[in-house]
Amino acid sequence: MHEQINLIIEILGTISFAMSGSFAAMQKRLDPFGVLIIAFVTSVGGGTVRDLLLDVPVFWMVDLLTFVLILSTCVLSMIFKSIEKNFKVTLFIFDSFGLGLFTIIGIQKGLTLGYHPLICLTLGTITGCFGGIIRDILLNRIPLIFRKEIYATACIVGGGIFLLFAKFSTLSYTFVQIFTILLIVTIRTLAVKYHWRIPKFYGYESNQEM
């Protein structure tokens, strides 16, 4: 049962980030090949960095399902491009869900390999964030994680609650997974809607670089 739920989470996460990458690429008016490349790196970037750090086989190189999902999602996103005009909202929705889904995947992979919960939380944040970082860099944008928006913080808060609930609560594991994913999405949504920011404790006099 747990393996089936984990597979569903991984599939939904791949689709979400593939859609996020596709819409971001189309927003920049890339050609179909460029859209596919951006969708691919957005979907697998975080997981690739995670697996390289763990020194395990990179997940998308041992299972063609990821390729099929990304290609299918990318093609569908380009077909339905004319229907959906609000790229910004669509990009935000899929990016938020991808963030939540992939954070859980990264944490669970670390737990399966027996790593300390703090390391697992780091792996979850890497899995959730690094695909978006690579996407934004390739599209010549400042990555969301480095802007004022709450992004990685949502992964850390949601992932921390996931670890606490999974270890100390009597709730079903599946419920904890779903709750955590929705919590990360909710934090991202509320942060953007109400302009939540991480306060700066340092000051500066000018924008000049040192």
Solvent accessible surface area in square Angstrom, and as a share of the most:
residue,aa,sasa,rsa
1,M,155,0.69
2,H,100,0.45
3,E,144,0.65
4,Q,118,0.52
5,I,28,0.14
6,N,49,0.25
7,L,90,0.45
8,I,90,0.45
9,I,9,0.04
10,E,60,0.27
11,I,45,0.23
12,L,86,0.43
13,G,0,0.00
14,T,4,0.02
15,I,55,0.28
16,S,9,0.06
17,F,0,0.00
18,A,0,0.00
19,M,29,0.13
20,S,0,0.00
21,G,0,0.00
22,S,0,0.00
23,F,7,0.03
24,A,0,0.00
25,A,0,0.00
26,M,15,0.07
27,Q,78,0.35
28,K,93,0.39
29,R,219,0.80
30,L,64,0.32
31,D,86,0.45
32,P,89,0.56
33,F,139,0.58
34,G,14,0.13
35,V,1,0.01
36,L,52,0.26
37,I,67,0.34
38,I,7,0.04
39,A,0,0.00
40,F,39,0.16
41,V,29,0.17
42,T,1,0.01
43,S,1,0.01
44,V,6,0.04
45,G,5,0.05
46,G,1,0.01
47,G,1,0.01
48,T,29,0.17
49,V,41,0.23
50,R,7,0.03
51,D,0,0.00
52,L,118,0.59
53,L,114,0.57
54,L,15,0.08
55,D,131,0.68
56,V,39,0.22
57,P,98,0.62
58,V,16,0.09
59,F,28,0.12
60,W,53,0.19
61,M,131,0.59
62,V,105,0.60
63,D,70,0.36
64,L,133,0.66
65,L,66,0.33
66,T,10,0.06
67,F,84,0.35
68,V,87,0.50
69,L,29,0.14
70,I,2,0.01
71,L,96,0.48
72,S,52,0.34
73,T,9,0.05
74,C,1,0.00
75,V,64,0.37
76,L,92,0.46
77,S,1,0.01
78,M,56,0.25
79,I,108,0.55
80,F,101,0.42
81,K,91,0.39
82,S,77,0.49
83,I,127,0.65
84,E,62,0.28
85,K,151,0.64
86,N,79,0.41
87,F,39,0.16
88,K,152,0.64
89,V,74,0.43
90,T,13,0.08
91,L,23,0.11
92,F,47,0.20
93,I,80,0.40
94,F,56,0.23
95,D,1,0.01
96,S,1,0.01
97,F,75,0.31
98,G,0,0.00
99,L,0,0.00
100,G,0,0.00
101,L,10,0.05
102,F,8,0.03
103,T,0,0.00
104,I,0,0.00
105,I,22,0.11
106,G,0,0.00
107,I,0,0.00
108,Q,19,0.09
109,K,54,0.23
110,G,0,0.00
111,L,66,0.33
112,T,115,0.67
113,L,83,0.41
114,G,66,0.63
115,Y,91,0.35
116,H,112,0.50
117,P,59,0.37
118,L,121,0.60
119,I,82,0.42
120,C,0,0.00
121,L,25,0.12
122,T,71,0.41
123,L,7,0.04
124,G,0,0.00
125,T,20,0.11
126,I,22,0.11
127,T,2,0.01
128,G,0,0.00
129,C,0,0.00
130,F,70,0.29
131,G,1,0.01
132,G,3,0.03
133,I,20,0.10
134,I,57,0.29
135,R,1,0.00
136,D,0,0.00
137,I,105,0.53
138,L,98,0.49
139,L,11,0.05
140,N,138,0.71
141,R,49,0.18
142,I,117,0.59
143,P,12,0.07
144,L,25,0.12
145,I,44,0.22
146,F,134,0.56
147,R,96,0.35
148,K,132,0.56
149,E,49,0.22
150,I,15,0.08
151,Y,6,0.02
152,A,20,0.15
153,T,43,0.25
154,A,0,0.00
155,C,0,0.00
156,I,85,0.43
157,V,64,0.37
158,G,0,0.00
159,G,0,0.00
160,G,20,0.20
161,I,48,0.24
162,F,0,0.00
163,L,24,0.12
164,L,100,0.50
165,F,70,0.29
166,A,38,0.30
167,K,146,0.62
168,F,146,0.61
169,S,40,0.26
170,T,144,0.84
171,L,85,0.42
172,S,70,0.45
173,Y,66,0.25
174,T,29,0.17
175,F,103,0.43
176,V,1,0.00
177,Q,1,0.01
178,I,91,0.46
179,F,75,0.31
180,T,0,0.00
181,I,13,0.07
182,L,92,0.46
183,L,38,0.19
184,I,0,0.00
185,V,18,0.10
186,T,63,0.37
187,I,26,0.13
188,R,2,0.01
189,T,56,0.33
190,L,64,0.32
191,A,2,0.01
192,V,54,0.31
193,K,132,0.56
194,Y,123,0.47
195,H,128,0.57
196,W,115,0.40
197,R,106,0.39
198,I,107,0.55
199,P,113,0.71
200,K,109,0.46
201,F,198,0.83
202,Y,127,0.48
203,G,70,0.68
204,Y,143,0.54
205,E,183,0.82
206,S,64,0.41
207,N,142,0.73
208,Q,155,0.69
209,E,169,0.76
210,M,240,1.07
